[in-house]
Amino acid sequence: MVQGGDRAGGRQAFIGSFTAAGGPGLVTAEVAPGGGALTLVSAVNDVPDPSYLALSPDGDMLYAVSETAEGAVAAFRVDGGRPELAGPPVPVDGSGPTHLGLYAGHVLTANYGCGSVTAVPLRPDGTLAAKPSGRLQHTGSGPHDRRQRGPHAHQVQPDPSGRWAVSVDLGTDSVRVCTLEAGTPTLRRECALRPGSGPRHLAFHPDGEHAYVVNELTPTVTVCRWDAANGSLKPLSEVPLLPGAPAGDAYPSGIVASPDGRFVWAATRGEDVLSVLAVEPDGLRPLATVPCGGHWPRALAEHDGFLYVANERSGDVSWFTVDQATGLPRYDGSVQVAAASCVVFR
């Protein structure tokens, strides 16, 4: 991997990885002008297991969870290209944070191990406050004896209106809708999904009126109507991701809606495939599955007409050209990043 490298007006990708599994930490890559190919530029190993990343709106700050038993979040300055740690990582008072999002002047983390959401205030310069301002503990369980004995918050993000924060909990088969009150995540509504479905991640449709929840314990997507006026999520239907029942656990993971709102893509780790679904009024129609380009696709990202897949166990990030008419991804190439877990773009 080439060390160094500054941003010179080109597009960049930032890749998270699991250092405990041999990953290089936080990786910077350049995106080919006019294309989707990635070229690795540098890596920094300042925090353990930076598994999920989020950029500030201006693209000058990058935030990463440290998915460890202790749990922390870190901020990096990336205005010069190469990430530079901007202060010490901040403990999130929760174990195993798997995801984070920016909401109302705070970084929110979804803490899978203990099933909670933590808020850490942002200073005016984009750096993190020294400690969290509040934490919401999820409660409940589900029928899956091994995976749902308690809450497991897996994702947290703002809704398209910016009025609400939504957290997806695999352990309680529900999506919680929250606001911040004096810096503390505060529950407003809890939307129940099918018992035993194991919701993992949610993607909003560009219309801001629909959301798609990928379920980890069953290879399906739950189609929901989203009402931003009152922060309510209503399940409408549940659609299979795979053409046949898998022999064992399938482990769906990431989900992305296309910018034009015509397609949804989802990854399934146990089958090493990407599912392509067509968006229909209040529903989805499965179109096809294609190989993910590696093994154990943990996360997906769409950028400028390309689909990117972080394949954790094969240790690579693959990219696909998307046919704009059919939504089908065509494999174009990959770069090696051991224990890759996430990719974001600016």
N, C-alpha and C positions, 0 to 999 in steps of 0.2 A: 504494500500500500504506500502510495506517495505521501510523504509528510509535508505539512504546511499547506499553502494554498489560500488565497484570499478571493473574495467575491469580486468579479470584474464585470458586473452588469449581466451575468448569465444566471440561469436558473440553478437552484440548488435543491438537493434532497438531504434530509437528515434521517439516519437509520438507527433505531435502538436495538440493543441485543442483551442477552443474558450472560454477564461475565462469569457467573458461577458455572456455566456450561461451556466456557471457553470463548465466549464472545469478546470482541475488542472494545466494547463500551459504546460510546456515542460516535457514530461514523458520519462524515460529510462526503457527499458525492456531487459531482457536476452532472447536469442534464444536457445531453447533446443539443445544440441549437437546431431547431426545426424537427427534432425527433424525440425519442423517449429513452435512448440508451443512457445508462449511468456509468460514470467513471469515478472510482473511489479516489478521494483526495487525502483525507486525514482521519485519524481516530484519537479520541481522548478518553481516558479511563479514570475519570475523577470521582465517579460514584458507582457503587455496585449495582448491577442489574437495572440499567435504565431502560425498562421494557416498553414504556409508552411515552410518547412525546406530544407536545402541543406548542404551536408558535403564537406569539403575540400578534395582534392585528397588523402592526406595522412591520412585522418580520424581523425585528431587531433583537428579540428575546426568545429563547427556547426553554421550555420547561419539561422536566423529565421526572417521572416517578422513580424511586429506588425500590424495586419490588423485593424487599427483604422481609424477614420476620419482624424486624424493628419498624420498618416503613418510614420513608422520607420522601421529600420532593426537593428538587434542585432547580435553580435558574442559571442559564448560560447566556452570555452576550454573544450574538452572532452577527453583529453589524459589520464586523471585519472579515467575516467569512468563516474562520475557524472558531468553533465554540470555546468560550472562556468562562469558567465557573465564576458566577457573580455572587459570592458569599457562600457560607457553609450550607450544606443541605439542612432542611428544616424537618424535624420529626413530625409525623402526622398523627401521632397518638392512635395509630391503627396498624394492623399487621397486613403485609402482602398487598400494598396498593397496586392495582393492575391498570388503572386508567386515570386520566385527569382531563379537566376542561376549565376554560376561563369563563367566569360569570360574575358580573356586578363588582368588578374591582378585586376579585379574589381568584385564587387557584383552588379548585375543588378536586379532591382525590377520592376515588372509589376504592375502599379497602376491602379486598376480597376475604382475607383471612378472618377478620372479625365482623364483617358485614356492617360497615359504617361509611359515612361520607364526612370528610374533613374539609374545612375552609381555612385557607392561609391568605391573609391580606397581601395585596400588591402595593408597594411603595410607588410614588409618582414616577420614579425612574425605571419601573418594571421589575425591580428586585423584590425578593420575598421578605416579609416581616419575619422577626426572629422566632415567632411561635404562632400556632394556629389561633384563630379567633373563635372557633366553635366546631362542634362535631355532632352529627346526627347518627345515633345508633339504630340500625334496622332491627326489627324483631320478627319472629315467625319461623316457619319451617315448611317442608314439602314432603310428598310421599316417597321420594327416592331415598331409600334407607342410608346409602353411603354418601350421597352428594348433597342432601337437603336436610341435614339434621339441625341446621341453623341458617341464619342469613349469610349471604355471600354477595356483597355489592361488586359488580363486575364492570360497570361503566357509569360515568356521569358526564353530562354535557348540557349546555344551554339549549333551549328550544329556538327555532328560527326567529321568533319575535324578540328574544332576549329577556323576556319577562319571567321565565321560569327556568329552573334547573331540573333535569330528569335523571333519575338513577335507576339502573336496571339491576335487579337482584336475582341471581340464579337460584339461591337457596329458598326464597319465599315465593317464587313464581309470580313476581309482581314488578311493576314499574312505579316508582314514587315520584311525585311532583312536589318540588320544594321552592321556597324563596329563602332569602337571607334576612334574618332579623337580628340587628345589632351584631352582625358578623357570624351568626350561628345558623347553619342550615336548618330550616324549619319545615316540617311536613305539612303539606296542604291537602294532597289527595294521594291515595294509593290505588292503582289499577290492577286488579287481579287478572292473571292469565290462566290458561288451562293448567290444573294441578299436574305436576310432574314434567312440564314442558322444559323447565330450566332455562329461562331467558338469559341471554348473554350480552348482546349488543343491540342497539337501536339506531336506525338511520332514518332521518326525515326526508320526505319527498320535497323537491324544490317548491311545490305549491304551498308548503307550510301547513297543509291540512291533513296530511297522511303521514304515518310512520310505519316502519317495518322492523319487527323484532325477530332476530334470529335466535332460535332455541337450541341450546347445546345438548340437552338430554334426549331430545327427539329431533331428527333432521327436518325441521320445518321452519317456516317464517309465518309469524302472526301479523296480519294486516290490520292496522288500527286507524281510526279517524282521530285527528288531533284538533282540539278546540283551544286556540291560544287565548281566546277572550276570558275563559274561566279556568284554563289549565287542566283540561280533562282529556283522558285517553280512553277510547272505546274500541275494544276488539271487534273486528268484523268477520274475519275468516282466518283459517290456518291452511297453509299451502305446503306440500311436500317439496323438499329440495332435491331429492334423489329419485331416479326412475324406479328403483326397487328397494326393498327393505335391506339394509346392510346386515352382514353376518354378525357383527358385534357393534359396540358403541361407535357412533359415527363422528362425534365431536365437531359439529359446526362451530365456526369461529367468527370471522369478520363479515360485515355486510356494508354495501355501498349503493346509493342510488345515483344514476347517471345525471349529469348536470341538466340535460334536456328533459328529464323526468320520464323517459320512455322505458327505461330498463332498471332492473335491480340485479346486482351480482352478490353472491354469497360464497364463502369458502367452507369446505368440509375437510377437516384434518385427517380423519380416519380413512377417507377414500381418496385423498390427494386430488380433489377436483374443485373446480369453480362452477357454480350453477348460474345459469342465465335465465332471468324471468322477465316477462313483458308486463308492463304496468297497464292495468285496465281499471275502469271506474270501480273504486272500492275493492280492488282485488289484484291478484298477480296470476300470471299464467306461465308455468314452467316451459322453457324452450329447449334447453340443452344443458349438458355438462361437458366440460373440457378439462384435460389435465392441467394442474396448477404450475407445472414447470419445476417441481421439486417435491419435497416431502414435508408434510405437516404445515400447511399454510395457516399461519397464525393471524395475519392481518392483511387487509386490502386497502388500497388507496387509488383514487382516480385523479389524473392530472393531465390536462391538455390533450384529451383524447386517448390516453394510454391508461391501462390498468396495471397496477403494481402489486406484487404479492411477496410478503415476507415469509419465506419458508424456513421455519425454525430448525427442524431436525436435519435437513439437507444443507443448511447454512448458506442460503443465498437469497437474493432479491431478484425476482423475475419480472419482466415487463412484457405487456401484450398490447398490440394495436387492436383497437376496438372498431369493428365494422359498424359504421354509423347507421346503416340501414337495418341490420339484423341484431345488433348488440353483441355479436359473438366475438370473443377475444381470440387473437391469433398470436401465439408465442413468438417473441422477437429476440430475446436474449436474457442474460442474467449476469450478476456479479456475485462473488463469493463474500459473504459476511457470516461468520460463524454464529450460530444461535440467534439469527435475525428475528426480531419480534414486532417491528413497527417501522413505517416509513411515512414521513411528512414532507411537504414541498413548500418552497417560497419562490 
